[in-house]
Amino acid sequence: RYLDFHRRMFLDGPPDDATIAAAARASGVRPGPDEGISDELNRNLQLAGALGISGTPSFIVGGQLLPGAVGYQALVDAIAEARKAKG
């Protein structure tokens, strides 16, 4: 449901309160907080903080943190380096 909601929310440009509510109704998403989802988001935020991740995107490859949109080649190089280190 989320993907449908997300797409509907941005159909007419930047979302506002009215388009968000309409997208939620049309996609069947229930408005309001969901304790299970809130708990999961909080666990993710705590893990990100512990790992030193402060934004998206961020990648961890072989113990190396790659913050930001580092690009394809940087990811390829990091993976190759991690594989080499692993032996």
MARKEDO-59735 format. One record per residue: residue number from 1; residue in three letters; y, z negated, x of N, C-alpha, C in turn. Coordinates in nm, 2 decimals, padded with zeros to 4 digits. Each point is the difference from the previous one (the first is absolute). Layout:
N
+-----+-----+--------+--------+--------+--------+--------+--------+--------+--------+--------+
:   i :  aa :   n.py :   n.pz :   n.px :  ca.py :  ca.pz :  ca.px :   c.py :   c.pz :   c.px :
+-----+-----+--------+--------+--------+--------+--------+--------+--------+--------+--------+
: NUM : ALA :      Y :      Z :      X :      Y :      Z :      X :      Y :      Z :      X :
...
+-----+-----+--------+--------+--------+--------+--------+--------+--------+--------+--------+
This chain:
87
+-----+-----+--------+--------+--------+--------+--------+--------+--------+--------+--------+
:   i :  aa :   n.py :   n.pz :   n.px :  ca.py :  ca.pz :  ca.px :   c.py :   c.pz :   c.px :
+-----+-----+--------+--------+--------+--------+--------+--------+--------+--------+--------+
:   1 : ARG : -00.12 :  00.00 :  00.08 :  00.12 :  00.00 : -00.08 :  00.13 :  00.00 :  00.09 :
:   2 : TYR : -00.01 : -00.06 :  00.11 :  00.12 : -00.01 :  00.08 :  00.05 :  00.13 :  00.04 :
:   3 : LEU : -00.09 :  00.09 :  00.05 :  00.05 :  00.13 :  00.04 :  00.07 :  00.08 : -00.11 :
:   4 : ASP : -00.06 : -00.01 : -00.12 :  00.06 :  00.07 : -00.12 :  00.14 : -00.07 : -00.02 :
:   5 : PHE :  00.00 : -00.13 :  00.00 :  00.13 : -00.07 : -00.02 :  00.10 :  00.04 :  00.10 :
:   6 : HIS : -00.04 :  00.01 :  00.13 :  00.09 :  00.03 :  00.11 :  00.06 :  00.14 : -00.02 :
:   7 : ARG : -00.09 :  00.10 : -00.03 :  00.05 :  00.13 : -00.02 :  00.10 :  00.01 : -00.12 :
:   8 : ARG : -00.04 : -00.06 : -00.11 :  00.09 :  00.00 : -00.12 :  00.13 : -00.06 :  00.03 :
:   9 : MET :  00.00 : -00.11 :  00.08 :  00.12 : -00.07 :  00.02 :  00.11 :  00.08 :  00.08 :
:  10 : PHE : -00.05 :  00.10 :  00.08 :  00.09 :  00.08 :  00.08 :  00.02 :  00.14 : -00.05 :
:  11 : LEU : -00.05 :  00.03 : -00.12 :  00.01 :  00.13 : -00.06 :  00.15 :  00.05 : -00.01 :
:  12 : ASP :  00.09 : -00.08 : -00.04 :  00.13 :  00.04 : -00.02 :  00.10 : -00.05 :  00.10 :
:  13 : GLY : -00.05 : -00.02 :  00.12 :  00.09 : -00.06 :  00.11 : -00.02 : -00.14 :  00.02 :
:  14 : PRO :  00.10 : -00.07 :  00.07 : -00.02 : -00.14 :  00.03 : -00.02 : -00.08 : -00.13 :
:  15 : PRO : -00.09 : -00.09 :  00.00 : -00.03 : -00.08 : -00.12 :  00.10 : -00.11 : -00.03 :
:  16 : ASP :  00.01 : -00.03 : -00.12 :  00.09 : -00.11 : -00.05 : -00.08 : -00.08 : -00.10 :
:  17 : ASP :  00.05 : -00.10 : -00.05 : -00.07 : -00.09 : -00.09 : -00.07 :  00.08 : -00.12 :
:  18 : ALA :  00.07 :  00.09 : -00.05 : -00.05 :  00.08 : -00.12 : -00.12 :  00.09 :  00.04 :
:  19 : THR :  00.02 :  00.07 :  00.11 : -00.11 :  00.09 :  00.05 : -00.12 : -00.08 :  00.04 :
:  20 : ILE :  00.02 : -00.11 :  00.06 : -00.11 : -00.09 :  00.05 : -00.08 : -00.05 : -00.12 :
:  21 : ALA :  00.07 : -00.04 : -00.11 : -00.07 : -00.05 : -00.12 : -00.07 :  00.11 : -00.07 :
:  22 : ALA :  00.06 :  00.12 : -00.01 : -00.06 :  00.11 : -00.06 : -00.13 :  00.05 :  00.07 :
:  23 : ALA :  00.01 :  00.00 :  00.14 : -00.11 :  00.04 :  00.08 : -00.12 : -00.10 : -00.02 :
:  24 : ALA :  00.04 : -00.13 : -00.01 : -00.11 : -00.10 : -00.01 : -00.07 :  00.02 : -00.14 :
:  25 : ARG :  00.08 :  00.02 : -00.10 : -00.06 :  00.02 : -00.14 : -00.09 :  00.12 :  00.00 :
:  26 : ALA :  00.05 :  00.11 :  00.06 : -00.07 :  00.13 : -00.01 : -00.13 : -00.01 :  00.09 :
:  27 : SER :  00.00 : -00.07 :  00.10 : -00.12 : -00.01 :  00.09 : -00.09 : -00.11 : -00.03 :
:  28 : GLY :  00.04 : -00.09 : -00.09 : -00.09 : -00.12 : -00.04 :  00.01 : -00.11 :  00.10 :
:  29 : VAL :  00.10 : -00.01 :  00.08 :  00.02 : -00.11 :  00.09 :  00.07 : -00.11 : -00.07 :
:  30 : ARG : -00.06 : -00.12 :  00.01 :  00.06 : -00.12 : -00.07 :  00.11 : -00.05 :  00.08 :
:  31 : PRO :  00.12 : -00.02 : -00.06 :  00.11 : -00.06 :  00.07 : -00.02 : -00.15 :  00.02 :
:  32 : GLY :  00.07 : -00.05 :  00.10 :  00.00 : -00.14 :  00.03 : -00.09 : -00.02 :  00.12 :
:  33 : PRO :  00.01 : -00.12 :  00.06 : -00.08 : -00.04 :  00.12 : -00.14 : -00.02 : -00.04 :
:  34 : ASP : -00.08 :  00.03 :  00.10 : -00.15 : -00.02 :  00.00 : -00.03 : -00.09 :  00.11 :
:  35 : GLU : -00.05 : -00.12 : -00.03 : -00.02 : -00.10 :  00.10 : -00.10 :  00.05 :  00.11 :
:  36 : GLY : -00.10 :  00.07 : -00.03 : -00.09 :  00.05 :  00.10 :  00.06 :  00.10 :  00.09 :
:  37 : ILE :  00.08 :  00.09 : -00.05 :  00.07 :  00.09 :  00.08 :  00.11 : -00.07 :  00.09 :
:  38 : SER :  00.07 : -00.09 : -00.06 :  00.10 : -00.08 :  00.08 : -00.07 : -00.07 :  00.11 :
:  39 : ASP : -00.11 : -00.06 : -00.02 : -00.08 : -00.07 :  00.11 : -00.04 :  00.10 :  00.11 :
:  40 : GLU : -00.05 :  00.11 : -00.04 : -00.04 :  00.10 :  00.10 :  00.12 :  00.05 :  00.08 :
:  41 : LEU :  00.11 :  00.03 : -00.06 :  00.12 :  00.04 :  00.07 :  00.05 : -00.11 :  00.09 :
:  42 : ASN : -00.01 : -00.13 : -00.04 :  00.04 : -00.10 :  00.09 : -00.09 : -00.02 :  00.12 :
:  43 : ARG : -00.13 :  00.02 : -00.02 : -00.10 :  00.00 :  00.12 :  00.04 :  00.12 :  00.09 :
:  44 : ASN :  00.03 :  00.11 : -00.05 :  00.03 :  00.12 :  00.08 :  00.13 : -00.03 :  00.08 :
:  45 : LEU :  00.10 : -00.06 : -00.06 :  00.12 : -00.03 :  00.07 : -00.02 : -00.10 :  00.11 :
:  46 : GLN : -00.08 : -00.10 : -00.03 : -00.04 : -00.10 :  00.10 : -00.07 :  00.06 :  00.12 :
:  47 : LEU : -00.09 :  00.09 : -00.03 : -00.08 :  00.07 :  00.11 :  00.10 :  00.09 :  00.08 :
:  48 : ALA :  00.08 :  00.07 : -00.07 :  00.10 :  00.09 :  00.07 :  00.09 : -00.09 :  00.09 :
:  49 : GLY :  00.05 : -00.11 : -00.05 :  00.08 : -00.09 :  00.09 : -00.07 : -00.05 :  00.12 :
:  50 : ALA : -00.13 : -00.04 : -00.02 : -00.08 : -00.05 :  00.11 : -00.02 :  00.11 :  00.11 :
:  51 : LEU : -00.01 :  00.13 : -00.05 : -00.02 :  00.11 :  00.09 :  00.12 :  00.05 :  00.06 :
:  52 : GLY :  00.12 : -00.04 : -00.04 :  00.13 :  00.05 :  00.05 :  00.04 :  00.13 : -00.07 :
:  53 : ILE : -00.06 :  00.03 : -00.12 :  00.04 :  00.12 : -00.07 :  00.12 : -00.04 : -00.09 :
:  54 : SER :  00.11 :  00.08 :  00.01 :  00.11 : -00.03 : -00.08 :  00.05 :  00.12 : -00.09 :
:  55 : GLY : -00.08 :  00.10 :  00.00 :  00.03 :  00.12 : -00.08 : -00.11 :  00.10 : -00.01 :
:  56 : THR :  00.02 :  00.10 : -00.08 : -00.09 :  00.10 : -00.01 :  00.06 :  00.14 :  00.04 :
:  57 : PRO : -00.08 :  00.09 :  00.05 : -00.14 : -00.03 :  00.03 : -00.02 : -00.08 :  00.13 :
:  58 : SER : -00.11 : -00.06 :  00.01 : -00.05 : -00.06 :  00.13 : -00.14 :  00.02 :  00.01 :
:  59 : PHE : -00.05 :  00.02 :  00.13 : -00.14 :  00.03 :  00.03 : -00.04 : -00.10 :  00.10 :
:  60 : ILE : -00.13 : -00.04 :  00.00 : -00.06 : -00.08 :  00.10 : -00.12 :  00.08 :  00.05 :
:  61 : VAL :  00.00 :  00.04 :  00.13 : -00.10 :  00.08 :  00.05 : -00.05 : -00.08 :  00.13 :
:  62 : GLY : -00.13 : -00.04 : -00.01 : -00.06 : -00.07 :  00.12 :  00.08 : -00.12 :  00.05 :
:  63 : GLY :  00.06 : -00.07 : -00.09 :  00.08 : -00.12 :  00.04 :  00.14 :  00.03 :  00.03 :
:  64 : GLN :  00.05 :  00.13 :  00.00 :  00.13 :  00.04 :  00.02 :  00.08 :  00.02 : -00.13 :
:  65 : LEU :  00.11 : -00.06 : -00.01 :  00.09 :  00.02 : -00.12 :  00.09 :  00.12 :  00.02 :
:  66 : LEU :  00.00 :  00.09 : -00.09 :  00.08 :  00.12 :  00.01 :  00.09 : -00.01 : -00.13 :
:  67 : PRO :  00.12 : -00.06 :  00.02 :  00.09 : -00.01 : -00.12 :  00.08 :  00.13 : -00.02 :
:  68 : GLY :  00.02 :  00.03 : -00.13 :  00.08 :  00.12 : -00.04 : -00.08 :  00.12 :  00.00 :
:  69 : ALA :  00.07 :  00.11 : -00.03 : -00.06 :  00.13 : -00.01 : -00.01 :  00.06 :  00.14 :
:  70 : VAL : -00.10 : -00.03 :  00.07 : -00.02 :  00.03 :  00.14 : -00.03 :  00.15 :  00.02 :
:  71 : GLY : -00.05 :  00.06 : -00.10 : -00.04 :  00.14 :  00.01 : -00.15 :  00.02 :  00.03 :
:  72 : TYR : -00.05 :  00.12 : -00.02 : -00.14 :  00.03 :  00.01 : -00.04 : -00.01 :  00.15 :
:  73 : GLN :  00.07 :  00.05 :  00.09 : -00.05 : -00.01 :  00.14 : -00.01 : -00.14 :  00.05 :
:  74 : ALA :  00.10 : -00.08 : -00.04 : -00.01 : -00.14 :  00.05 : -00.13 : -00.07 : -00.06 :
:  75 : LEU : -00.03 :  00.03 : -00.12 : -00.13 : -00.05 : -00.06 : -00.12 :  00.05 :  00.07 :
:  76 : VAL :  00.00 :  00.13 :  00.03 : -00.11 :  00.06 :  00.07 : -00.02 : -00.07 :  00.14 :
:  77 : ASP :  00.11 : -00.01 :  00.07 :  00.00 : -00.07 :  00.13 : -00.05 : -00.14 :  00.00 :
:  78 : ALA :  00.05 : -00.08 : -00.10 : -00.04 : -00.14 : -00.02 : -00.15 : -00.01 : -00.03 :
:  79 : ILE : -00.05 :  00.09 : -00.08 : -00.14 :  00.00 : -00.03 : -00.08 :  00.03 :  00.12 :
:  80 : ALA :  00.04 :  00.10 :  00.08 : -00.07 :  00.04 :  00.12 :  00.00 : -00.11 :  00.10 :
:  81 : GLU :  00.11 : -00.07 :  00.01 :  00.01 : -00.11 :  00.09 : -00.09 : -00.12 : -00.04 :
:  82 : ALA :  00.00 : -00.02 : -00.13 : -00.09 : -00.11 : -00.05 : -00.15 :  00.03 :  00.02 :
:  83 : ARG : -00.03 :  00.13 : -00.02 : -00.14 :  00.04 :  00.02 : -00.04 : -00.01 :  00.15 :
:  84 : LYS :  00.09 :  00.04 :  00.09 : -00.02 : -00.01 :  00.14 : -00.02 : -00.15 :  00.05 :
:  85 : ALA :  00.09 : -00.08 : -00.05 : -00.01 : -00.15 :  00.03 : -00.13 : -00.06 : -00.05 :
:  86 : LYS : -00.05 :  00.05 : -00.11 : -00.12 : -00.06 : -00.06 : -00.12 :  00.04 :  00.08 :
:  87 : GLY :  00.01 :  00.12 :  00.07 : -00.11 :  00.05 :  00.09 : -00.09 :  00.08 : -00.08 :
+-----+-----+--------+--------+--------+--------+--------+--------+--------+--------+--------+
